[in-house]
Amino acid sequence: MKRFNTMTGLVMMLLIFVSCSKTSTCTCRGSLGQVNAQTTLTSSEPGGLNSFDNQCEENSTYESLTVNGVTETTEYPCELTKD
């Protein structure tokens, strides 16, 4: 019975973690209009280029944004928003 309770606790923790990790999206505004982070965002950070897929950092500015194969090389300020 104790093993069952431990397993149930682990499963519950995993479910909570998974659900919490999906609550943030990135909204970017630029010449293409408003786009969320289901596209791939490339940010310019010290130490090289980092790609973000379905995630973003609050108040980040991305140097390029690819939407439907079209790459815009403007700076996109990104805001962290809730689904």
N, C-alpha and C positions, 0 to 999 in steps of 0.2 A: 504493500500500500504506500509505503514511504517513497519507493522508486516511482510509482505512478504520479504522486504529487510533485516530485522533482521534475519529471518529464513534462507534466502539464504546465508547471511554472516556466520551464524553458521555452515551450511552444508559445505561451502567452507573451513572454518577453520578446521573442522573435517577431510575432505578429505586430506587437506595438512598435518595435523598431522599424519594420518594413512600412507600416502605415505612416509613421512619422517622417520617414525619409522621402515620402512622395508628396509632401504638402507644399513644397516650394517650387515655383517656376520662375523663370527669368523673363521679364518683359523688356524688350529692347525697342527703342524708338530711333528711327533714322529715315533716310530718304525712301526706303521701301515700306514705310509705315510701321505698324506695331506687329512685332513677331515674337513668338515665345520660343523657349529653348529646346523645342523638338528639332530645331535645326542645329547645326554644329557651330558653336561660337569659338573664335580663336582670339585669345587675349594676349596683349603684349605685357609681359611681366619681366622684372629683373631675373636673369637666369634663363631666358629663352621663351619660346612660344608654348603656350599650354592650350590644349583643346578641351572644351567643355561640351559634353553631350548630355542633354536633359538635366543640367545643373548649372548654377551660376553663383557668383559671389556678390554679396550686397554692395551696391555702389561701385561696381566694376565698370570700366570702360573697355570695350572690345574694339580692336583695330579693324577687323573685317568680319563680315557676316555673309554666309552663303545660304541663299534661299532658292530652292528649285534649280540649282546649278548656276545661279547668277551670283557672283561675288561682288559685294559692295565694299569699298575700302575706305569708308567713312568711319569716324569714331561713333560707337553706339553706347550711350550711357545705359546701364542696365539697373533695373530696380527689382528687388526681391519681392514677389507678391505671393499671396496664398491662393490655392485653387478654390 
